[in-house]
Amino acid sequence: MRRIVLTFGLLGGAVLAVTMIATMPFEDKLAFGISLVLGYTTMVLSALFIYFGVRSYRENVSGGRLTFARGFAVGILIALVTACCYVATWEVIYFKFMPDFADKYAAKMVQKAQASGATPEKIQKAKQDAEHFRQSYNNPFVNVGMTFLEILPVSLLATLLSAAVLRRKSAPQSA
């Protein structure tokens, strides 16, 4: 099981890391919405490795049988390996190459509030929220936690679906 978890987890993590690194030079050129769509699309693609890993476990390790609990366990371990790769890549990028990301993001939060025609009180609240975000995000522990929270819902959903779809109570009969 360890080999399958590491293989498929690292493959999913590699997809995320390569995409993140490849798009880093275009960070200022891509609109924020496009970056979000690209990022979450890549997360969904990397989550396919959870499905393939659970299926590989069922076919190669458990003799064609798989309970939901075992499928979930294998899937969540693959998801955690993938998430660790994702978080490690982001931490390096953020602290070494994009240390001003939180400042830019906070400024976009305030600009969005101003562009929406919000009242001065709401704009002031947006400024306070942006400043709180900026200060919090520069704390590595908060940064790691928020980054894990980006990918874990996608991975959890993929794990649940994979475990449900791939469960099989008995091995298939050979012809």
N, CA, C and O of each residue as an XYZ file, in Angstrom:
700
protein
N       0.820     -1.191      0.000
C       0.000      0.000      0.000
C       0.867      1.258      0.000
O       0.524      2.246     -0.650
N       1.961      1.229      0.710
C       2.838      2.387      0.806
C       3.328      2.827     -0.570
O       3.373      4.020     -0.873
N       3.698      1.842     -1.403
C       4.208      2.149     -2.741
C       3.132      2.841     -3.587
O       3.413      3.816     -4.283
N       1.920      2.335     -3.519
C       0.819      2.920     -4.293
C       0.514      4.335     -3.802
O       0.354      5.253     -4.606
N       0.436      4.507     -2.501
C       0.142      5.824     -1.929
C       1.211      6.836     -2.340
O       0.888      7.940     -2.777
N       2.470      6.464     -2.200
C       3.538      7.395     -2.557
C       3.589      7.660     -4.058
O       3.759      8.804     -4.480
N       3.444      6.621     -4.858
C       3.510      6.802     -6.310
C       2.423      7.746     -6.794
O       2.709      8.735     -7.468
N       1.176      7.444     -6.453
C       0.070      8.261     -6.955
C      -0.004      9.613     -6.259
O      -0.399     10.599     -6.880
N       0.363      9.681     -4.996
C       0.401     10.964     -4.299
C       1.456     11.894     -4.867
O       1.215     13.088     -5.045
N       2.637     11.336     -5.152
C       3.705     12.168     -5.719
C       3.399     12.572     -7.160
O       3.772     13.664     -7.588
N       2.729     11.707     -7.908
C       2.333     12.088     -9.268
C       1.329     13.243     -9.235
O       1.461     14.203     -9.993
N       0.334     13.150     -8.363
C      -0.624     14.243     -8.212
C       0.048     15.519     -7.737
O      -0.262     16.608     -8.220
N       0.967     15.385     -6.792
C       1.715     16.548     -6.306
C       2.599     17.155     -7.370
O       2.766     18.374     -7.424
N       3.173     16.309     -8.225
C       4.028     16.808     -9.313
C       3.208     17.629    -10.305
O       3.662     18.672    -10.777
N       2.007     17.161    -10.618
C       1.144     17.922    -11.533
C       0.887     19.313    -10.958
O       0.993     20.312    -11.669
N       0.552     19.372     -9.686
C       0.283     20.663     -9.044
C       1.530     21.540     -8.986
O       1.475     22.730     -9.292
N       2.645     20.947     -8.593
C       3.880     21.728     -8.451
C       4.350     22.274     -9.791
O       4.719     23.443     -9.895
N       4.336     21.432    -10.812
C       4.793     21.877    -12.132
C       3.899     22.993    -12.665
O       4.388     23.975    -13.222
N       2.599     22.839    -12.493
C       1.679     23.881    -12.959
C       1.896     25.183    -12.198
O       1.898     26.263    -12.790
N       2.078     25.078    -10.892
C       2.289     26.271    -10.082
C       3.581     26.986    -10.489
O       3.609     28.209    -10.623
N       4.627     26.223    -10.679
C       5.912     26.807    -11.063
C       5.842     27.389    -12.475
O       6.391     28.460    -12.739
N       5.163     26.677    -13.383
C       5.073     27.128    -14.772
C       4.261     28.413    -14.907
O       4.547     29.234    -15.779
N       3.257     28.596    -14.059
C       2.426     29.798    -14.160
C       2.943     30.958    -13.317
O       2.435     32.074    -13.428
N       3.932     30.716    -12.489
C       4.462     31.764    -11.614
C       4.934     33.009    -12.388
O       4.666     34.124    -11.941
N       5.624     32.863    -13.525
C       6.057     34.074    -14.240
C       4.899     34.915    -14.777
O       5.082     36.093    -15.085
N       3.712     34.324    -14.891
C       2.572     35.030    -15.463
C       1.620     35.554    -14.395
O       0.513     35.991    -14.708
N       2.041     35.511    -13.153
C       1.184     35.873    -12.035
C       0.608     37.281    -12.189
O      -0.569     37.490    -11.898
N       1.398     38.239    -12.632
C       0.909     39.610    -12.782
C       0.094     39.792    -14.056
O      -0.692     40.734    -14.164
N       0.277     38.897    -15.017
C      -0.398     39.038    -16.304
C      -1.775     38.373    -16.330
O      -2.653     38.792    -17.085
N      -1.966     37.333    -15.504
C      -3.239     36.624    -15.472
C      -4.226     37.340    -14.556
O      -3.865     37.800    -13.473
N      -5.453     37.426    -14.999
C      -6.494     37.986    -14.139
C      -6.695     37.038    -12.958
O      -6.467     35.833    -13.065
N      -7.123     37.601    -11.837
C      -7.272     36.792    -10.623
C      -8.255     35.650    -10.833
O      -8.008     34.533    -10.381
N      -9.361     35.912    -11.510
C     -10.363     34.875    -11.761
C      -9.807     33.743    -12.614
O     -10.107     32.574    -12.369
N      -9.009     34.079    -13.603
C      -8.405     33.061    -14.463
C      -7.418     32.217    -13.665
O      -7.340     31.004    -13.857
N      -6.676     32.843    -12.786
C      -5.747     32.104    -11.929
C      -6.481     31.105    -11.044
O      -6.027     29.975    -10.863
N      -7.620     31.525    -10.494
C      -8.415     30.624     -9.648
C      -8.935     29.432    -10.445
O      -8.847     28.291     -9.992
N      -9.474     29.700    -11.629
C     -10.003     28.620    -12.465
C      -8.889     27.660    -12.847
O      -9.062     26.443    -12.772
N      -7.752     28.197    -13.253
C      -6.610     27.356    -13.618
C      -6.136     26.531    -12.425
O      -5.853     25.341    -12.565
N      -6.051     27.153    -11.265
C      -5.590     26.457    -10.071
C      -6.518     25.322     -9.666
O      -6.059     24.211     -9.401
N      -7.818     25.591     -9.616
C      -8.751     24.543     -9.204
C      -8.931     23.467    -10.274
O      -9.188     22.309     -9.947
N      -8.799     23.836    -11.540
C      -8.825     22.824    -12.601
C      -7.649     21.874    -12.448
O      -7.795     20.663    -12.609
N      -6.500     22.418    -12.140
C      -5.316     21.590    -11.924
C      -5.499     20.703    -10.704
O      -5.066     19.551    -10.707
N      -6.134     21.224     -9.661
C      -6.401     20.409     -8.469
C      -7.316     19.235     -8.804
O      -7.099     18.121     -8.327
N      -8.330     19.480     -9.617
C      -9.240     18.398    -10.011
C      -8.482     17.367    -10.850
O      -8.663     16.163    -10.665
N      -7.637     17.833    -11.766
C      -6.844     16.889    -12.567
C      -5.913     16.062    -11.691
O      -5.764     14.858    -11.905
N      -5.294     16.693    -10.716
C      -4.402     15.941     -9.832
C      -5.187     14.965     -8.960
O      -4.657     13.936     -8.541
N      -6.451     15.290     -8.687
C      -7.288     14.396     -7.880
C      -7.624     13.110     -8.624
O      -8.011     12.120     -8.003
N      -7.480     13.111     -9.939
C      -7.675     11.873    -10.696
C      -6.693     10.796    -10.250
O      -6.986      9.604    -10.347
N      -5.540     11.212     -9.764
C      -4.557     10.239     -9.281
C      -5.066      9.512     -8.037
O      -4.634      8.396     -7.752
N      -5.971     10.132     -7.304
C      -6.590      9.443     -6.166
C      -7.414      8.274     -6.690
O      -7.312      7.156     -6.184
N      -8.227      8.538     -7.701
C      -9.047      7.480     -8.288
C      -8.169      6.343     -8.812
O      -8.401      5.174     -8.506
N      -7.162      6.702     -9.603
C      -6.305      5.670    -10.185
C      -5.508      4.922     -9.119
O      -5.240      3.730     -9.274
N      -5.130      5.600     -8.047
C      -4.412      4.943     -6.961
C      -5.299      3.959     -6.206
O      -4.866      2.853     -5.883
N      -6.537      4.355     -5.925
C      -7.463      3.454     -5.239
C      -7.763      2.249     -6.129
O      -7.823      1.116     -5.653
N      -7.949      2.502     -7.415
C      -8.209      1.390     -8.339
C      -7.003      0.459     -8.422
O      -7.167     -0.761     -8.447
N      -5.810      1.013     -8.465
C      -4.599      0.201     -8.496
C      -4.492     -0.647     -7.231
O      -4.113     -1.817     -7.293
N      -4.823     -0.060     -6.095
C      -4.801     -0.815     -4.839
C      -5.784     -1.978     -4.909
O      -5.451     -3.108     -4.550
N      -6.993     -1.693     -5.372
C      -8.018     -2.738     -5.454
C      -7.562     -3.884     -6.373
O      -7.712     -5.054     -6.022
N      -7.021     -3.558     -7.517
C      -6.666     -4.579     -8.497
C      -5.371     -5.308     -8.165
O      -5.265     -6.511     -8.402
N      -4.391     -4.605     -7.623
C      -3.061     -5.183     -7.453
C      -2.736     -5.655     -6.040
O      -1.861     -6.502     -5.861
N      -3.421     -5.125     -5.041
C      -3.086     -5.474     -3.666
C      -4.190     -6.298     -3.004
O      -3.910     -7.295     -2.340
N      -5.428     -5.884     -3.184
C      -6.500     -6.560     -2.449
C      -7.263     -7.583     -3.292
O      -8.368     -7.984     -2.927
N      -6.697     -7.995     -4.385
C      -7.280     -9.084     -5.158
C      -8.631     -8.786     -5.770
O      -9.454     -9.692     -5.910
N      -8.882     -7.540     -6.137
C     -10.143     -7.186     -6.771
C     -11.256     -6.804     -5.813
O     -12.327     -6.386     -6.251
N     -11.022     -6.941     -4.506
C     -12.020     -6.578     -3.491
C     -11.614     -5.260     -2.842
O     -10.430     -4.964     -2.681
N     -12.627     -4.477     -2.472
C     -12.323     -3.207     -1.813
C     -13.547     -2.748     -1.034
O     -14.631     -2.600     -1.597
N     -13.372     -2.528      0.238
C     -14.444     -1.943      1.040
C     -14.353     -0.422      0.913
O     -13.324      0.129      0.523
N     -15.454      0.231      1.254
C     -15.448      1.688      1.221
C     -14.393      2.243      2.178
O     -13.677      3.184      1.836
N     -14.299      1.666      3.366
C     -13.349      2.160      4.379
C     -11.911      2.032      3.897
O     -11.118      2.958      4.069
N     -11.565      0.901      3.296
C     -10.192      0.715      2.813
C      -9.921      1.650      1.632
O      -8.842      2.236      1.540
N     -10.886      1.788      0.740
C     -10.736      2.707     -0.385
C     -10.569      4.143      0.088
O      -9.765      4.898     -0.458
N     -11.340      4.515      1.115
C     -11.218      5.851      1.680
C      -9.846      6.043      2.305
O      -9.223      7.091      2.131
N      -9.372      5.039      3.030
C      -8.056      5.143      3.681
C      -6.945      5.326      2.645
O      -6.078      6.186      2.804
N      -6.974      4.523      1.596
C      -5.953      4.643      0.552
C      -6.065      6.003     -0.119
O      -5.059      6.679     -0.334
N      -7.288      6.404     -0.449
C      -7.493      7.684     -1.122
C      -7.064      8.875     -0.294
O      -6.448      9.803     -0.817
N      -7.380      8.862      0.991
C      -7.029     10.020      1.826
C      -5.518     10.103      2.037
O      -4.967     11.196      2.163
N      -4.849      8.955      2.076
C      -3.386      8.982      2.182
C      -2.757      9.550      0.912
O      -1.810     10.333      0.981
N      -3.280      9.157     -0.234
C      -2.800      9.729     -1.502
C      -3.061     11.237     -1.496
O      -2.200     12.022     -1.892
N      -4.244     11.632     -1.047
C      -4.599     13.053     -0.991
C      -3.651     13.833     -0.080
O      -3.274     14.960     -0.401
N      -3.267     13.248      1.043
C      -2.360     13.939      1.967
C      -0.965     14.104      1.376
O      -0.329     15.142      1.560
N      -0.486     13.079      0.665
C       0.820     13.200      0.009
C       0.764     14.300     -1.046
O       1.666     15.134     -1.132
N      -0.302     14.298     -1.848
C      -0.474     15.331     -2.870
C      -0.546     16.714     -2.230
O       0.092     17.655     -2.704
N      -1.318     16.838     -1.161
C      -1.461     18.126     -0.486
C      -0.139     18.607      0.095
O       0.159     19.801      0.053
N       0.649     17.698      0.631
C       1.964     18.086      1.168
C       2.869     18.630      0.061
O       3.589     19.607      0.269
N       2.833     18.004     -1.099
C       3.610     18.502     -2.243
C       3.134     19.897     -2.642
O       3.941     20.792     -2.898
N       1.830     20.065     -2.690
C       1.233     21.350     -3.061
C       1.637     22.442     -2.071
O       2.059     23.529     -2.468
N       1.506     22.145     -0.804
C       1.821     23.131      0.236
C       3.313     23.454      0.234
O       3.694     24.620      0.328
N       4.149     22.439      0.128
C       5.605     22.686      0.116
C       5.998     23.560     -1.062
O       6.814     24.470     -0.918
N       5.426     23.290     -2.219
C       5.735     24.101     -3.400
C       5.296     25.540     -3.189
O       6.047     26.471     -3.482
N       4.078     25.727     -2.679
C       3.590     27.088     -2.453
C       4.440     27.822     -1.427
O       4.727     29.005     -1.608
N       4.846     27.160     -0.367
C       5.651     27.815      0.660
C       6.971     28.319      0.078
O       7.396     29.438      0.364
N       7.602     27.500     -0.727
C       8.864     27.928     -1.357
C       8.610     29.105     -2.289
O       9.328     30.104     -2.249
N       7.582     28.982     -3.128
C       7.275     30.069     -4.060
C       6.943     31.346     -3.297
O       7.460     32.418     -3.613
N       6.083     31.227     -2.296
C       5.639     32.418     -1.574
C       6.794     33.112     -0.853
O       7.001     34.313     -1.028
N       7.531     32.377     -0.057
C       8.548     33.021      0.772
C       9.834     33.348      0.023
O      10.582     34.222      0.462
N      10.116     32.678     -1.091
C      11.356     32.941     -1.824
C      11.158     33.795     -3.074
O      12.034     34.587     -3.425
N      10.010     33.643     -3.756
C       9.844     34.296     -5.049
C       8.708     35.316     -5.094
O       8.747     36.237     -5.910
N       7.710     35.174     -4.245
C       6.559     36.084     -4.266
C       6.205     36.572     -2.861
O       5.059     36.427     -2.437
N       7.168     37.148     -2.130
C       6.851     37.566     -0.757
C       5.843     38.716     -0.692
O       5.324     39.019      0.383
N       5.562     39.353     -1.815
C       4.602     40.453     -1.836
C       3.193     39.997     -2.215
O       2.310     40.833     -2.405
N       2.969     38.696     -2.328
C       1.660     38.187     -2.727
C       0.553     38.654     -1.782
O      -0.498     39.101     -2.243
N       0.766     38.558     -0.494
C      -0.270     38.947      0.473
C      -0.594     40.432      0.357
O      -1.752     40.825      0.498
N       0.412     41.254      0.103
C       0.179     42.688     -0.068
C      -0.681     42.950     -1.301
O      -1.626     43.737     -1.257
N      -0.342     42.281     -2.399
C      -1.113     42.456     -3.639
C      -2.533     41.943     -3.486
O      -3.481     42.571     -3.959
N      -2.679     40.814     -2.832
C      -4.015     40.242     -2.640
C      -4.853     41.149     -1.744
O      -6.033     41.371     -2.019
N      -4.259     41.671     -0.683
C      -4.978     42.578      0.213
C      -5.408     43.840     -0.537
O      -6.519     44.332     -0.341
N      -4.534     44.358     -1.389
C      -4.887     45.535     -2.179
C      -6.047     45.234     -3.131
O      -6.917     46.081     -3.336
N      -6.062     44.030     -3.713
C      -7.171     43.640     -4.597
C      -8.483     43.535     -3.817
O      -9.548     43.843     -4.353
N      -8.413     43.105     -2.563
C      -9.613     43.025     -1.738
C     -10.226     44.416     -1.546
O     -11.442     44.586     -1.640
N      -9.379     45.396     -1.278
C      -9.849     46.763     -1.066
C     -10.351     47.353     -2.381
O     -11.390     48.014     -2.402
N      -9.627     47.124     -3.479
C     -10.051     47.644     -4.786
C     -11.406     47.077     -5.187
O     -12.239     47.785     -5.753
N     -11.620     45.811     -4.896
C     -12.898     45.174     -5.228
C     -14.034     45.838     -4.457
O     -15.108     46.071     -5.013
N     -13.808     46.141     -3.195
C     -14.837     46.802     -2.378
C     -15.108     48.211     -2.913
O     -16.260     48.637     -2.986
N     -14.058     48.923     -3.282
C     -14.226     50.274     -3.800
C     -14.937     50.270     -5.147
O     -15.788     51.121     -5.404
N     -14.591     49.314     -6.007
C     -15.194     49.238     -7.339
C     -16.664     48.841     -7.279
O     -17.426     49.153     -8.194
N     -17.067     48.158     -6.216
C     -18.455     47.722     -6.105
C     -19.382     48.844     -5.652
O     -20.597     48.656     -5.585
N     -18.823     49.999     -5.344
C     -19.641     51.123     -4.888
C     -20.089     50.971     -3.449
O     -21.139     51.485     -3.065
N     -19.309     50.276     -2.658
C     -19.658     50.033     -1.257
C     -19.642     51.331     -0.466
O     -19.016     52.314     -0.864
N     -20.334     51.316      0.651
C     -20.370     52.479      1.532
C     -18.986     52.663      2.170
O     -18.193     51.723      2.215
N     -18.706     53.853      2.652
C     -17.403     54.082      3.298
C     -17.147     53.131      4.472
O     -16.004     52.746      4.718
N     -18.197     52.756      5.192
C     -18.034     51.821      6.310
C     -17.604     50.440      5.797
O     -16.736     49.791      6.380
N     -18.227     50.009      4.700
C     -17.862     48.704      4.137
C     -16.454     48.722      3.549
O     -15.732     47.727      3.616
N     -16.072     49.854      2.976
C     -14.706     49.973      2.450
C     -13.708     49.947      3.602
O     -12.658     49.311      3.500
N     -14.027     50.627      4.686
C     -13.153     50.607      5.858
C     -13.045     49.190      6.420
O     -11.961     48.758      6.813
N     -14.171     48.465      6.460
C     -14.170     47.068      6.926
C     -13.312     46.208      5.996
O     -12.573     45.341      6.462
N     -13.406     46.442      4.695
C     -12.588     45.696      3.729
C     -11.103     45.986      3.946
O     -10.270     45.089      3.824
N     -10.775     47.227      4.266
C      -9.382     47.584      4.544
C      -8.875     46.862      5.790
O      -7.748     46.365      5.813
N      -9.714     46.806      6.829
C      -9.330     46.106      8.056
C      -9.162     44.609      7.798
O      -8.204     43.993      8.265
N     -10.099     44.035      7.054
C     -10.006     42.606      6.721
C      -8.758     42.316      5.889
O      -8.084     41.307      6.094
N      -8.461     43.212      4.953
C      -7.289     43.035      4.095
C      -6.006     43.115      4.916
O      -5.073     42.344      4.693
N      -5.961     44.031      5.849
C      -4.771     44.161      6.694
C      -4.612     42.944      7.601
O      -3.502     42.455      7.811
N      -5.731     42.462      8.135
C      -5.686     41.254      8.972
C      -5.197     40.064      8.145
O      -4.354     39.291      8.602
N      -5.727     39.919      6.930
C      -5.279     38.838      6.052
C      -3.781     38.947      5.788
O      -3.050     37.963      5.904
N      -3.328     40.155      5.431
C      -1.914     40.355      5.090
C      -1.001     39.973      6.251
O       0.015     39.306      6.050
N      -1.352     40.385      7.443
C      -0.527     40.062      8.605
C      -0.580     38.563      8.912
O       0.447     37.950      9.202
N      -1.753     37.987      8.850
C      -1.906     36.559      9.155
C      -1.175     35.691      8.141
O      -0.518     34.716      8.507
N      -1.290     36.046      6.870
C      -0.737     35.204      5.812
C       0.786     35.173      5.836
O       1.392     34.236      5.314
N       1.400     36.165      6.422
C       2.865     36.169      6.528
C       3.366     35.262      7.644
O       4.570     35.029      7.755
N       2.457     34.748      8.474
C       2.819     33.759      9.479
C       2.865     32.393      8.781
O       1.848     31.957      8.241
N       4.014     31.710      8.778
C       4.113     30.438      8.053
C       3.086     29.392      8.484
O       2.628     28.613      7.648
N       2.715     29.351      9.749
C       1.741     28.361     10.206
C       0.348     28.639      9.636
O      -0.354     27.721      9.213
N      -0.034     29.896      9.631
C      -1.319     30.280      9.048
C      -1.291     30.039      7.542
O      -2.255     29.540      6.961
N      -0.178     30.398      6.924
C      -0.013     30.213      5.483
C      -0.154     28.741      5.109
O      -0.861     28.412      4.156
N       0.503     27.863      5.840
C       0.413     26.418      5.581
C      -1.021     25.941      5.772
O      -1.540     25.193      4.944
N      -1.655     26.360      6.838
C      -3.033     25.946      7.099
C      -3.991     26.390      6.008
O      -4.832     25.611      5.561
N      -3.866     27.630      5.583
C      -4.749     28.133      4.525
C      -4.482     27.422      3.202
O      -5.410     27.178      2.430
N      -3.245     27.094      2.941
C      -2.908     26.404      1.699
C      -3.444     24.980      1.714
O      -3.943     24.503      0.695
N      -3.353     24.293      2.847
C      -3.967     22.967      2.967
C      -5.473     23.059      2.736
O      -6.057     22.189      2.089
N      -6.099     24.101      3.259
C      -7.546     24.253      3.102
C      -7.957     24.511      1.659
O      -9.120     24.312      1.306
N      -7.037     24.946      0.829
C      -7.351     25.130     -0.591
C      -7.559     23.795     -1.286
O      -8.506     23.634     -2.056
N      -6.688     22.846     -1.021
C      -6.709     21.601     -1.784
C      -7.476     20.468     -1.107
O      -7.989     19.585     -1.794
N      -7.563     20.472      0.192
C      -8.197     19.343      0.865
C      -9.672     19.120      0.518
O     -10.071     17.960      0.415
N     -10.502     20.136      0.331
C     -11.890     19.843     -0.065
C     -11.983     19.109     -1.413
O     -12.780     18.183     -1.563
N     -11.181     19.518     -2.372
C     -11.170     18.853     -3.676
C     -10.704     17.411     -3.512
O     -11.299     16.493     -4.076
N      -9.653     17.217     -2.748
C      -9.112     15.873     -2.532
C     -10.068     14.995     -1.741
O     -10.196     13.804     -2.027
N     -10.737     15.568     -0.754
C     -11.694     14.797      0.036
C     -12.864     14.338     -0.826
O     -13.307     13.195     -0.718
N     -13.355     15.213     -1.667
C     -14.444     14.837     -2.570
C     -14.003     13.723     -3.522
O     -14.741     12.764     -3.747
N     -12.802     13.854     -4.078
C     -12.284     12.813     -4.971
C     -12.115     11.493     -4.225
O     -12.382     10.429     -4.783
N     -11.681     11.551     -2.990
C     -11.517     10.338     -2.179
C     -12.856      9.668     -1.917
O     -12.987      8.454     -2.077
N     -13.843     10.446     -1.517
C     -15.169      9.888     -1.254
C     -15.767      9.250     -2.507
O     -16.307      8.145     -2.455
N     -15.665      9.956     -3.630
C     -16.201      9.417     -4.880
C     -15.462      8.160     -5.311
O     -16.085      7.187     -5.736
N     -14.145      8.174     -5.206
C     -13.348      7.011     -5.611
C     -13.669      5.797     -4.751
O     -13.850      4.696     -5.271
N     -13.740      5.993     -3.441
C     -14.036      4.876     -2.534
C     -15.430      4.317     -2.800
O     -15.638      3.106     -2.733
N     -16.383      5.196     -3.102
C     -17.755      4.734     -3.355
C     -17.859      4.010     -4.694
O     -18.489      2.956     -4.782
N     -17.256      4.560     -5.719
C     -17.363      3.983     -7.066
C     -16.579      2.682     -7.186
O     -17.012      1.758     -7.876
N     -15.440      2.605     -6.526
C     -14.556      1.452     -6.713
C     -14.762      0.325     -5.709
O     -14.105     -0.710     -5.822
N     -15.642      0.485     -4.741
C     -15.826     -0.593     -3.756
C     -16.399     -1.825     -4.436
O     -17.232     -1.742     -5.339
N     -15.929     -2.946     -3.976
C     -16.369     -4.238     -4.525
C     -16.254     -5.253     -3.410
O     -15.177     -5.425     -2.839
N     -17.355     -5.935     -3.086
C     -17.360     -6.871     -1.968
C     -16.658     -8.176     -2.284
O     -16.053     -8.786     -1.403
N     -16.732     -8.603     -3.517
C     -16.064     -9.870     -3.857
C     -15.248     -9.684     -5.120
O     -15.530     -8.814     -5.943
N     -14.242    -10.510     -5.254
C     -13.382    -10.443     -6.432
C     -14.184    -10.859     -7.650
O     -15.061    -11.718     -7.554
N     -13.890    -10.256     -8.803
C     -14.603    -10.658    -10.013
C     -14.310    -12.108    -10.381
O     -13.191    -12.590    -10.206
N     -15.323    -12.791    -10.888
C     -15.160    -14.183    -11.299
C     -14.407    -14.246    -12.614
O     -14.717    -13.505    -13.547
N     -13.415    -15.131    -12.695
C     -12.674    -15.262    -13.947
C     -13.468    -16.160    -14.893
O     -14.162    -17.077    -14.452
N     -13.364    -15.895    -16.182
C     -14.169    -16.615    -17.173
C     -13.609    -17.952    -17.487
O     -14.172    -18.682    -18.303
